[in-house]
Amino acid sequence: MAEDITVLAYVSQYKEKYYFNEELGKLPDRVRNEILMCLIMIVEEAGGVAELGFTPEGEVFLDSYCEEGDLGYDAISGGLLVREVEREHADLLEELTLWYRTRDVLGGQEGK
């Protein structure tokens, strides 16, 4: 991904860990759990890393990729799963876009 993106969350098969960027503000547990569920599903099926974040324009992005030399990563499944999440969780992604774009306007107040 581009260097100027802001990562909100990622799940890594390699580190067997997940990460949420708390510097962006606190998200409700329901939203955090739904994001985590989506990212874990992608990683369990395709391998590698799945991440969700924001472009400099404030748009949500979702990506699946692998470390160099990972022959077990299934790029086709990763791409299909990303599209599936984008389709089935479109409302969540729209909410996240609105949250990200308005969080600074609200004076740094926490999300919902």
N, CA, C and O atoms as a printed pandas DataFrame, in Angstrom:
     atom_number atom_name residue_name chain_id  residue_number  x_coord  y_coord  z_coord
0              1         N          MET        A               1    0.839   -1.188    0.000
1              2        CA          MET        A               1    0.000    0.000    0.000
2              3         C          MET        A               1    0.883    1.251    0.000
3              4         O          MET        A               1    2.085    1.192    0.261
4              5         N          ALA        A               2    0.261    2.350   -0.294
5              6        CA          ALA        A               2    0.969    3.621   -0.337
6              7         C          ALA        A               2    1.438    4.026    1.065
7              8         O          ALA        A               2    0.864    3.607    2.071
8              9         N          GLU        A               3    2.475    4.835    1.109
9             10        CA          GLU        A               3    3.036    5.251    2.392
10            11         C          GLU        A               3    2.154    6.228    3.155
11            12         O          GLU        A               3    2.288    6.350    4.373
12            13         N          ASP        A               4    1.262    6.919    2.475
13            14        CA          ASP        A               4    0.480    7.960    3.135
14            15         C          ASP        A               4   -0.886    7.477    3.609
15            16         O          ASP        A               4   -1.765    8.291    3.890
16            17         N          ILE        A               5   -1.072    6.168    3.701
17            18        CA          ILE        A               5   -2.327    5.639    4.225
18            19         C          ILE        A               5   -2.265    5.608    5.748
19            20         O          ILE        A               5   -1.185    5.653    6.336
20            21         N          THR        A               6   -3.430    5.530    6.376
21            22        CA          THR        A               6   -3.534    5.405    7.818
22            23         C          THR        A               6   -4.185    4.067    8.119
23            24         O          THR        A               6   -5.341    3.844    7.758
24            25         N          VAL        A               7   -3.463    3.181    8.770
25            26        CA          VAL        A               7   -3.992    1.860    9.092
26            27         C          VAL        A               7   -4.810    1.953   10.377
27            28         O          VAL        A               7   -4.346    2.475   11.390
28            29         N          LEU        A               8   -6.034    1.436   10.314
29            30        CA          LEU        A               8   -6.888    1.361   11.492
30            31         C          LEU        A               8   -6.685    0.024   12.208
31            32         O          LEU        A               8   -6.574   -0.023   13.433
32            33         N          ALA        A               9   -6.637   -1.071   11.422
33            34        CA          ALA        A               9   -6.499   -2.401   12.017
34            35         C          ALA        A               9   -5.875   -3.358   11.023
35            36         O          ALA        A               9   -6.038   -3.216    9.811
36            37         N          TYR        A              10   -5.150   -4.344   11.559
37            38        CA          TYR        A              10   -4.668   -5.417   10.699
38            39         C          TYR        A              10   -4.564   -6.705   11.495
39            40         O          TYR        A              10   -4.465   -6.706   12.722
40            41         N          VAL        A              11   -4.590   -7.805   10.746
41            42        CA          VAL        A              11   -4.409   -9.137   11.309
42            43         C          VAL        A              11   -3.282   -9.781   10.518
43            44         O          VAL        A              11   -3.277   -9.743    9.287
44            45         N          SER        A              12   -2.325  -10.373   11.229
45            46        CA          SER        A              12   -1.167  -10.981   10.586
46            47         C          SER        A              12   -1.078  -12.463   10.902
47            48         O          SER        A              12   -1.062  -12.861   12.067
48            49         N          GLN        A              13   -1.022  -13.272    9.863
49            50        CA          GLN        A              13   -0.797  -14.702   10.029
50            51         C          GLN        A              13    0.621  -14.942   10.548
51            52         O          GLN        A              13    0.852  -15.879   11.311
52            53         N          TYR        A              14    1.544  -14.119   10.147
53            54        CA          TYR        A              14    2.952  -14.299   10.492
54            55         C          TYR        A              14    3.219  -14.054   11.974
55            56         O          TYR        A              14    3.963  -14.801   12.609
56            57         N          LYS        A              15    2.618  -13.021   12.513
57            58        CA          LYS        A              15    2.837  -12.672   13.916
58            59         C          LYS        A              15    1.776  -13.284   14.826
59            60         O          LYS        A              15    1.899  -13.255   16.051
60            61         N          GLU        A              16    0.720  -13.843   14.202
61            62        CA          GLU        A              16   -0.414  -14.387   14.930
62            63         C          GLU        A              16   -0.961  -13.360   15.922
63            64         O          GLU        A              16   -1.254  -13.671   17.077
64            65         N          LYS        A              17   -1.087  -12.130   15.430
65            66        CA          LYS        A              17   -1.579  -11.029   16.250
66            67         C          LYS        A              17   -2.472  -10.122   15.420
67            68         O          LYS        A              17   -2.501  -10.189   14.191
68            69         N          TYR        A              18   -3.200   -9.272   16.137
69            70        CA          TYR        A              18   -3.958   -8.214   15.479
70            71         C          TYR        A              18   -3.593   -6.884   16.120
71            72         O          TYR        A              18   -3.028   -6.840   17.212
72            73         N          TYR        A              19   -3.923   -5.806   15.428
73            74        CA          TYR        A              19   -3.565   -4.464   15.879
74            75         C          TYR        A              19   -4.712   -3.516   15.566
75            76         O          TYR        A              19   -5.300   -3.583   14.487
76            77         N          PHE        A              20   -5.030   -2.636   16.506
77            78        CA          PHE        A              20   -5.946   -1.516   16.292
78            79         C          PHE        A              20   -5.190   -0.233   16.597
79            80         O          PHE        A              20   -4.515   -0.140   17.622
80            81         N          ASN        A              21   -5.294    0.734   15.740
81            82        CA          ASN        A              21   -4.639    2.028   15.906
82            83         C          ASN        A              21   -5.475    2.878   16.857
83            84         O          ASN        A              21   -6.403    3.565   16.430
84            85         N          GLU        A              22   -5.150    2.832   18.127
85            86        CA          GLU        A              22   -5.902    3.552   19.159
86            87         C          GLU        A              22   -5.710    5.069   19.060
87            88         O          GLU        A              22   -6.488    5.829   19.636
88            89         N          GLU        A              23   -4.684    5.510   18.337
89            90        CA          GLU        A              23   -4.448    6.947   18.191
90            91         C          GLU        A              23   -5.561    7.633   17.406
91            92         O          GLU        A              23   -5.721    8.850   17.491
92            93         N          LEU        A              24   -6.327    6.862   16.644
93            94        CA          LEU        A              24   -7.425    7.435   15.866
94            95         C          LEU        A              24   -8.667    7.677   16.703
95            96         O          LEU        A              24   -9.565    8.407   16.282
96            97         N          GLY        A              25   -8.731    7.079   17.875
97            98        CA          GLY        A              25   -9.901    7.223   18.733
98            99         C          GLY        A              25  -10.490    5.870   19.054
99           100         O          GLY        A              25  -10.162    4.871   18.414
100          101         N          LYS        A              26  -11.350    5.842   20.034
101          102        CA          LYS        A              26  -11.973    4.592   20.487
102          103         C          LYS        A              26  -13.188    4.293   19.633
103          104         O          LYS        A              26  -14.034    5.155   19.393
104          105         N          LEU        A              27  -13.254    3.047   19.178
105          106        CA          LEU        A              27  -14.420    2.563   18.447
106          107         C          LEU        A              27  -15.276    1.721   19.381
107          108         O          LEU        A              27  -14.751    1.096   20.302
108          109         N          PRO        A              28  -16.581    1.696   19.158
109          110        CA          PRO        A              28  -17.433    0.807   19.964
110          111         C          PRO        A              28  -17.005   -0.649   19.785
111          112         O          PRO        A              28  -16.511   -1.031   18.724
112          113         N          ASP        A              29  -17.195   -1.452   20.821
113          114        CA          ASP        A              29  -16.802   -2.857   20.768
114          115         C          ASP        A              29  -17.456   -3.583   19.602
115          116         O          ASP        A              29  -16.822   -4.432   18.976
116          117         N          ARG        A              30  -18.707   -3.269   19.299
117          118        CA          ARG        A              30  -19.420   -3.914   18.194
118          119         C          ARG        A              30  -18.675   -3.698   16.883
119          120         O          ARG        A              30  -18.527   -4.628   16.090
120          121         N          VAL        A              31  -18.209   -2.484   16.655
121          122        CA          VAL        A              31  -17.503   -2.148   15.419
122          123         C          VAL        A              31  -16.133   -2.825   15.404
123          124         O          VAL        A              31  -15.739   -3.411   14.396
124          125         N          ARG        A              32  -15.420   -2.744   16.506
125          126        CA          ARG        A              32  -14.103   -3.396   16.597
126          127         C          ARG        A              32  -14.212   -4.893   16.320
127          128         O          ARG        A              32  -13.404   -5.455   15.579
128          129         N          ASN        A              33  -15.218   -5.535   16.921
129          130        CA          ASN        A              33  -15.395   -6.971   16.740
130          131         C          ASN        A              33  -15.738   -7.324   15.298
131          132         O          ASN        A              33  -15.251   -8.326   14.775
132          133         N          GLU        A              34  -16.562   -6.522   14.660
133          134        CA          GLU        A              34  -16.931   -6.787   13.272
134          135         C          GLU        A              34  -15.718   -6.624   12.350
135          136         O          GLU        A              34  -15.513   -7.433   11.445
136          137         N          ILE        A              35  -14.924   -5.590   12.577
137          138        CA          ILE        A              35  -13.692   -5.393   11.794
138          139         C          ILE        A              35  -12.763   -6.580   11.985
139          140         O          ILE        A              35  -12.255   -7.145   11.016
140          141         N          LEU        A              36  -12.546   -6.949   13.223
141          142        CA          LEU        A              36  -11.652   -8.064   13.541
142          143         C          LEU        A              36  -12.141   -9.358   12.902
143          144         O          LEU        A              36  -11.340  -10.112   12.349
144          145         N          MET        A              37  -13.443   -9.627   12.970
145          146        CA          MET        A              37  -14.012  -10.828   12.371
146          147         C          MET        A              37  -13.740  -10.866   10.868
147          148         O          MET        A              37  -13.364  -11.910   10.335
148          149         N          CYS        A              38  -13.922   -9.758   10.192
149          150        CA          CYS        A              38  -13.687   -9.687    8.741
150          151         C          CYS        A              38  -12.222   -9.934    8.403
151          152         O          CYS        A              38  -11.916  -10.704    7.493
152          153         N          LEU        A              39  -11.326   -9.294    9.124
153          154        CA          LEU        A              39   -9.903   -9.453    8.845
154          155         C          LEU        A              39   -9.417  -10.864    9.144
155          156         O          LEU        A              39   -8.614  -11.414    8.391
156          157         N          ILE        A              40   -9.896  -11.455   10.236
157          158        CA          ILE        A              40   -9.515  -12.822   10.576
158          159         C          ILE        A              40  -10.007  -13.792    9.505
159          160         O          ILE        A              40   -9.282  -14.711    9.125
160          161         N          MET        A              41  -11.223  -13.599    9.018
161          162        CA          MET        A              41  -11.764  -14.472    7.983
162          163         C          MET        A              41  -10.864  -14.460    6.744
163          164         O          MET        A              41  -10.581  -15.508    6.164
164          165         N          ILE        A              42  -10.422  -13.278    6.350
165          166        CA          ILE        A              42   -9.552  -13.163    5.169
166          167         C          ILE        A              42   -8.238  -13.896    5.401
167          168         O          ILE        A              42   -7.792  -14.658    4.543
168          169         N          VAL        A              43   -7.617  -13.672    6.554
169          170        CA          VAL        A              43   -6.319  -14.279    6.845
170          171         C          VAL        A              43   -6.429  -15.793    6.993
171          172         O          VAL        A              43   -5.547  -16.520    6.536
172          173         N          GLU        A              44   -7.488  -16.277    7.621
173          174        CA          GLU        A              44   -7.644  -17.723    7.772
174          175         C          GLU        A              44   -7.806  -18.411    6.424
175          176         O          GLU        A              44   -7.321  -19.526    6.234
176          177         N          GLU        A              45   -8.475  -17.765    5.502
177          178        CA          GLU        A              45   -8.726  -18.366    4.186
178          179         C          GLU        A              45   -7.545  -18.191    3.232
179          180         O          GLU        A              45   -7.141  -19.142    2.564
180          181         N          ALA        A              46   -6.995  -16.987    3.167
181          182        CA          ALA        A              46   -5.961  -16.683    2.167
182          183         C          ALA        A              46   -4.545  -16.721    2.731
183          184         O          ALA        A              46   -3.589  -16.945    1.990
184          185         N          GLY        A              47   -4.405  -16.504    4.035
185          186        CA          GLY        A              47   -3.083  -16.387    4.628
186          187         C          GLY        A              47   -2.618  -14.952    4.612
187          188         O          GLY        A              47   -3.397  -14.045    4.318
188          189         N          GLY        A              48   -1.359  -14.736    4.926
189          190        CA          GLY        A              48   -0.769  -13.406    4.848
190          191         C          GLY        A              48   -1.272  -12.419    5.878
191          192         O          GLY        A              48   -1.391  -12.735    7.062
192          193         N          VAL        A              49   -1.564  -11.223    5.408
193          194        CA          VAL        A              49   -1.997  -10.104    6.244
194          195         C          VAL        A              49   -3.244   -9.493    5.633
195          196         O          VAL        A              49   -3.362   -9.399    4.411
196          197         N          ALA        A              50   -4.171   -9.080    6.477
197          198        CA          ALA        A              50   -5.334   -8.317    6.028
198          199         C          ALA        A              50   -5.338   -7.026    6.827
199          200         O          ALA        A              50   -5.136   -7.035    8.041
200          201         N          GLU        A              51   -5.568   -5.913    6.138
201          202        CA          GLU        A              51   -5.600   -4.637    6.849
202          203         C          GLU        A              51   -6.712   -3.749    6.338
203          204         O          GLU        A              51   -7.136   -3.831    5.185
204          205         N          LEU        A              52   -7.169   -2.896    7.240
205          206        CA          LEU        A              52   -8.217   -1.940    6.948
206          207         C          LEU        A              52   -7.719   -0.580    7.404
207          208         O          LEU        A              52   -7.158   -0.453    8.492
208          209         N          GLY        A              53   -7.921    0.427    6.583
209          210        CA          GLY        A              53   -7.456    1.763    6.935
210          211         C          GLY        A              53   -8.101    2.809    6.061
211          212         O          GLY        A              53   -9.171    2.599    5.491
212          213         N          PHE        A              54   -7.428    3.946    5.966
213          214        CA          PHE        A              54   -7.984    5.101    5.267
214          215         C          PHE        A              54   -6.949    5.704    4.323
215          216         O          PHE        A              54   -5.760    5.769    4.632
216          217         N          THR        A              55   -7.433    6.140    3.172
217          218        CA          THR        A              55   -6.594    6.845    2.209
218          219         C          THR        A              55   -6.450    8.292    2.668
219          220         O          THR        A              55   -7.158    8.715    3.581
220          221         N          PRO        A              56   -5.552    9.058    2.057
221          222        CA          PRO        A              56   -5.435   10.474    2.428
222          223         C          PRO        A              56   -6.730   11.260    2.188
223          224         O          PRO        A              56   -6.958   12.295    2.814
224          225         N          GLU        A              57   -7.572   10.763    1.283
225          226        CA          GLU        A              57   -8.851   11.424    0.997
226          227         C          GLU        A              57   -9.932   11.026    1.993
227          228         O          GLU        A              57  -11.049   11.538    1.924
228          229         N          GLY        A              58   -9.617   10.120    2.920
229          230        CA          GLY        A              58  -10.582    9.704    3.930
230          231         C          GLY        A              58  -11.435    8.524    3.524
231          232         O          GLY        A              58  -12.402    8.201    4.213
232          233         N          GLU        A              59  -11.103    7.869    2.419
233          234        CA          GLU        A              59  -11.844    6.688    1.987
234          235         C          GLU        A              59  -11.298    5.454    2.697
235          236         O          GLU        A              59  -10.097    5.354    2.950
236          237         N          VAL        A              60  -12.185    4.517    3.014
237          238        CA          VAL        A              60  -11.774    3.252    3.618
238          239         C          VAL        A              60  -11.119    2.385    2.550
239          240         O          VAL        A              60  -11.561    2.355    1.402
240          241         N          PHE        A              61  -10.068    1.684    2.940
241          242        CA          PHE        A              61   -9.496    0.663    2.055
242          243         C          PHE        A              61   -9.360   -0.618    2.853
243          244         O          PHE        A              61   -9.181   -0.598    4.071
244          245         N          LEU        A              62   -9.449   -1.722    2.147
245          246        CA          LEU        A              62   -9.284   -3.044    2.722
246          247         C          LEU        A              62   -8.339   -3.784    1.803
247          248         O          LEU        A              62   -8.515   -3.759    0.585
248          249         N          ASP        A              63   -7.332   -4.446    2.367
249          250        CA          ASP        A              63   -6.328   -5.089    1.533
250          251         C          ASP        A              63   -5.903   -6.416    2.139
251          252         O          ASP        A              63   -5.992   -6.624    3.349
252          253         N          SER        A              64   -5.442   -7.303    1.276
253          254        CA          SER        A              64   -4.885   -8.593    1.659
254          255         C          SER        A              64   -3.586   -8.757    0.885
255          256         O          SER        A              64   -3.551   -8.567   -0.331
256          257         N          TYR        A              65   -2.519   -9.112    1.594
257          258        CA          TYR        A              65   -1.226   -9.260    0.936
258          259         C          TYR        A              65   -0.356  -10.211    1.746
259          260         O          TYR        A              65   -0.737  -10.652    2.831
260          261         N          CYS        A              66    0.823  -10.522    1.201
261          262        CA          CYS        A              66    1.725  -11.436    1.907
262          263         C          CYS        A              66    3.135  -10.858    1.945
263          264         O          CYS        A              66    3.474   -9.923    1.220
264          265         N          GLU        A              67    3.934  -11.447    2.812
265          266        CA          GLU        A              67    5.349  -11.112    2.854
266          267         C          GLU        A              67    6.042  -11.765    1.668
267          268         O          GLU        A              67    5.575  -12.776    1.142
268          269         N          GLU        A              68    7.138  -11.193    1.259
269          270        CA          GLU        A              68    7.901  -11.727    0.135
270          271         C          GLU        A              68    8.305  -13.177    0.405
271          272         O          GLU        A              68    8.777  -13.514    1.491
272          273         N          GLY        A              69    8.112  -14.015   -0.593
273          274        CA          GLY        A              69    8.510  -15.409   -0.494
274          275         C          GLY        A              69    7.480  -16.334    0.123
275          276         O          GLY        A              69    7.754  -17.525    0.275
276          277         N          ASP        A              70    6.310  -15.838    0.483
277          278        CA          ASP        A              70    5.269  -16.675    1.080
278          279         C          ASP        A              70    4.536  -17.421   -0.024
279          280         O          ASP        A              70    3.643  -16.871   -0.669
280          281         N          LEU        A              71    4.917  -18.675   -0.238
281          282        CA          LEU        A              71    4.311  -19.477   -1.299
282          283         C          LEU        A              71    2.954  -20.041   -0.904
283          284         O          LEU        A              71    2.232  -20.556   -1.757
284          285         N          GLY        A              72    2.594  -19.955    0.367
285          286        CA          GLY        A              72    1.308  -20.465    0.831
286          287         C          GLY        A              72    0.172  -19.464    0.714
287          288         O          GLY        A              72   -0.994  -19.824    0.880
288          289         N          TYR        A              73    0.500  -18.216    0.430
289          290        CA          TYR        A              73   -0.520  -17.168    0.329
290          291         C          TYR        A              73   -1.331  -17.356   -0.948
291          292         O          TYR        A              73   -0.771  -17.590   -2.019
292          293         N          ASP        A              74   -2.646  -17.252   -0.828
293          294        CA          ASP        A              74   -3.548  -17.400   -1.969
294          295         C          ASP        A              74   -4.080  -16.020   -2.360
295          296         O          ASP        A              74   -5.071  -15.549   -1.802
296          297         N          ALA        A              75   -3.420  -15.384   -3.315
297          298        CA          ALA        A              75   -3.782  -14.024   -3.732
298          299         C          ALA        A              75   -5.182  -13.956   -4.328
299          300         O          ALA        A              75   -5.886  -12.962   -4.147
300          301         N          ILE        A              76   -5.585  -14.993   -5.031
301          302        CA          ILE        A              76   -6.927  -14.987   -5.628
302          303         C          ILE        A              76   -7.987  -15.002   -4.542
303          304         O          ILE        A              76   -8.929  -14.210   -4.579
304          305         N          SER        A              77   -7.838  -15.907   -3.564
305          306        CA          SER        A              77   -8.788  -15.943   -2.451
306          307         C          SER        A              77   -8.771  -14.634   -1.670
307          308         O          SER        A              77   -9.819  -14.131   -1.266
308          309         N          GLY        A              78   -7.579  -14.087   -1.459
309          310        CA          GLY        A              78   -7.473  -12.817   -0.740
310          311         C          GLY        A              78   -8.264  -11.723   -1.427
311          312         O          GLY        A              78   -9.013  -10.994   -0.777
312          313         N          GLY        A              79   -8.104  -11.601   -2.734
313          314        CA          GLY        A              79   -8.838  -10.585   -3.485
314          315         C          GLY        A              79  -10.335  -10.809   -3.459
315          316         O          GLY        A              79  -11.105   -9.863   -3.294
316          317         N          LEU        A              80  -10.756  -12.063   -3.621
317          318        CA          LEU        A              80  -12.187  -12.371   -3.594
318          319         C          LEU        A              80  -12.796  -12.102   -2.224
319          320         O          LEU        A              80  -13.915  -11.597   -2.128
320          321         N          LEU        A              81  -12.071  -12.435   -1.174
321          322        CA          LEU        A              81  -12.570  -12.200    0.180
322          323         C          LEU        A              81  -12.651  -10.712    0.503
323          324         O          LEU        A              81  -13.582  -10.275    1.179
324          325         N          VAL        A              82  -11.693   -9.939    0.030
325          326        CA          VAL        A              82  -11.753   -8.485    0.228
326          327         C          VAL        A              82  -13.020   -7.939   -0.431
327          328         O          VAL        A              82  -13.731   -7.134    0.169
328          329         N          ARG        A              83  -13.305   -8.373   -1.662
329          330        CA          ARG        A              83  -14.513   -7.902   -2.368
330          331         C          ARG        A              83  -15.781   -8.346   -1.645
331          332         O          ARG        A              83  -16.760   -7.604   -1.580
332          333         N          GLU        A              84  -15.754   -9.567   -1.102
333          334        CA          GLU        A              84  -16.913  -10.079   -0.361
334          335         C          GLU        A              84  -17.180   -9.225    0.881
335          336         O          GLU        A              84  -18.323   -8.857    1.155
336          337         N          VAL        A              85  -16.128   -8.915    1.623
337          338        CA          VAL        A              85  -16.280   -8.072    2.814
338          339         C          VAL        A              85  -16.779   -6.686    2.410
339          340         O          VAL        A              85  -17.668   -6.136    3.060
340          341         N          GLU        A              86  -16.225   -6.126    1.358
341          342        CA          GLU        A              86  -16.661   -4.800    0.902
342          343         C          GLU        A              86  -18.143   -4.810    0.543
343          344         O          GLU        A              86  -18.851   -3.836    0.800
344          345         N          ARG        A              87  -18.607   -5.890   -0.040
345          346        CA          ARG        A              87  -20.007   -5.997   -0.450
346          347         C          ARG        A              87  -20.918   -6.259    0.758
347          348         O          ARG        A              87  -21.925   -5.575    0.939
348          349         N          GLU        A              88  -20.560   -7.249    1.580
349          350        CA          GLU        A              88  -21.429   -7.662    2.679
350          351         C          GLU        A              88  -21.389   -6.732    3.887
351          352         O          GLU        A              88  -22.303   -6.748    4.712
352          353         N          HIS        A              89  -20.349   -5.929    3.995
353          354        CA          HIS        A              89  -20.212   -5.019    5.136
354          355         C          HIS        A              89  -20.116   -3.565    4.665
355          356         O          HIS        A              89  -19.432   -2.746    5.278
356          357         N          ALA        A              90  -20.800   -3.265    3.586
357          358        CA          ALA        A              90  -20.759   -1.914    3.009
358          359         C          ALA        A              90  -21.216   -0.861    4.013
359          360         O          ALA        A              90  -20.648    0.230    4.063
360          361         N          ASP        A              91  -22.228   -1.172    4.808
361          362        CA          ASP        A              91  -22.719   -0.205    5.805
362          363         C          ASP        A              91  -21.642    0.118    6.835
363          364         O          ASP        A              91  -21.442    1.280    7.191
364          365         N          LEU        A              92  -20.955   -0.907    7.307
365          366        CA          LEU        A              92  -19.872   -0.699    8.268
366          367         C          LEU        A              92  -18.776    0.172    7.664
367          368         O          LEU        A              92  -18.286    1.094    8.316
368          369         N          LEU        A              93  -18.396   -0.110    6.440
369          370        CA          LEU        A              93  -17.329    0.658    5.793
370          371         C          LEU        A              93  -17.753    2.109    5.581
371          372         O          LEU        A              93  -16.929    3.016    5.700
372          373         N          GLU        A              94  -19.023    2.337    5.268
373          374        CA          GLU        A              94  -19.526    3.712    5.140
374          375         C          GLU        A              94  -19.495    4.424    6.488
375          376         O          GLU        A              94  -19.126    5.596    6.566
376          377         N          GLU        A              95  -19.883    3.714    7.555
377          378        CA          GLU        A              95  -19.831    4.295    8.900
378          379         C          GLU        A              95  -18.400    4.672    9.280
379          380         O          GLU        A              95  -18.159    5.733    9.856
380          381         N          LEU        A              96  -17.462    3.794    8.952
381          382        CA          LEU        A              96  -16.060    4.069    9.265
382          383         C          LEU        A              96  -15.543    5.284    8.497
383          384         O          LEU        A              96  -14.791    6.091    9.042
384          385         N          THR        A              97  -15.943    5.413    7.240
385          386        CA          THR        A              97  -15.544    6.579    6.448
386          387         C          THR        A              97  -16.056    7.852    7.099
387          388         O          THR        A              97  -15.305    8.814    7.262
388          389         N          LEU        A              98  -17.327    7.864    7.471
389          390        CA          LEU        A              98  -17.919    9.043    8.126
390          391         C          LEU        A              98  -17.230    9.328    9.459
391          392         O          LEU        A              98  -16.926   10.480    9.767
392          393         N          TRP        A              99  -16.981    8.279   10.253
393          394        CA          TRP        A              99  -16.307    8.442   11.537
394          395         C          TRP        A              99  -14.922    9.058   11.356
395          396         O          TRP        A              99  -14.548    9.986   12.073
396          397         N          TYR        A             100  -14.168    8.535   10.394
397          398        CA          TYR        A             100  -12.805    9.021   10.173
398          399         C          TYR        A             100  -12.802   10.475    9.705
399          400         O          TYR        A             100  -11.983   11.276   10.156
400          401         N          ARG        A             101  -13.710   10.808    8.811
401          402        CA          ARG        A             101  -13.748   12.168    8.267
402          403         C          ARG        A             101  -14.236   13.194    9.284
403          404         O          ARG        A             101  -13.859   14.363    9.200
404          405         N          THR        A             102  -15.062   12.786   10.238
405          406        CA          THR        A             102  -15.632   13.743   11.180
406          407         C          THR        A             102  -14.965   13.755   12.538
407          408         O          THR        A             102  -15.260   14.632   13.349
408          409         N          ARG        A             103  -14.084   12.823   12.816
409          410        CA          ARG        A             103  -13.499   12.737   14.158
410          411         C          ARG        A             103  -12.707   13.986   14.517
411          412         O          ARG        A             103  -12.749   14.413   15.671
412          413         N          ASP        A             104  -11.982   14.594   13.570
413          414        CA          ASP        A             104  -11.243   15.824   13.858
414          415         C          ASP        A             104  -12.180   17.018   13.962
415          416         O          ASP        A             104  -11.940   17.932   14.751
416          417         N          VAL        A             105  -13.232   17.012   13.180
417          418        CA          VAL        A             105  -14.208   18.100   13.220
418          419         C          VAL        A             105  -14.887   18.160   14.581
419          420         O          VAL        A             105  -15.248   19.233   15.063
420          421         N          LEU        A             106  -15.054   16.997   15.189
421          422        CA          LEU        A             106  -15.720   16.917   16.493
422          423         C          LEU        A             106  -14.764   17.228   17.641
423          424         O          LEU        A             106  -15.108   17.019   18.804
424          425         N          GLY        A             107  -13.600   17.713   17.336
425          426        CA          GLY        A             107  -12.653   18.110   18.373
426          427         C          GLY        A             107  -11.974   16.936   19.042
427          428         O          GLY        A             107  -11.658   16.988   20.230
428          429         N          GLY        A             108  -11.745   15.862   18.273
429          430        CA          GLY        A             108  -11.040   14.720   18.824
430          431         C          GLY        A             108  -11.903   13.846   19.695
431          432         O          GLY        A             108  -11.387   12.961   20.378
432          433         N          GLN        A             109  -13.228   14.071   19.693
433          434        CA          GLN        A             109  -14.098   13.226   20.486
434          435         C          GLN        A             109  -14.062   11.814   19.953
435          436         O          GLN        A             109  -13.813   11.580   18.771
436          437         N          GLU        A             110  -14.311   10.892   20.834
437          438        CA          GLU        A             110  -14.306    9.492   20.435
438          439         C          GLU        A             110  -15.499    9.210   19.544
439          440         O          GLU        A             110  -16.488    9.944   19.532
440          441         N          GLY        A             111  -15.370    8.100   18.783
441          442        CA          GLY        A             111  -16.389    7.656   17.825
442          443         C          GLY        A             111  -17.776    7.624   18.406
443          444         O          GLY        A             111  -18.097    8.440   19.271
444          445         N          LYS        A             112  -18.596    6.723   17.966
445          446        CA          LYS        A             112  -20.026    6.644   18.270
446          447         C          LYS        A             112  -20.308    6.501   19.733
447          448         O          LYS        A             112  -21.469    6.423   20.133
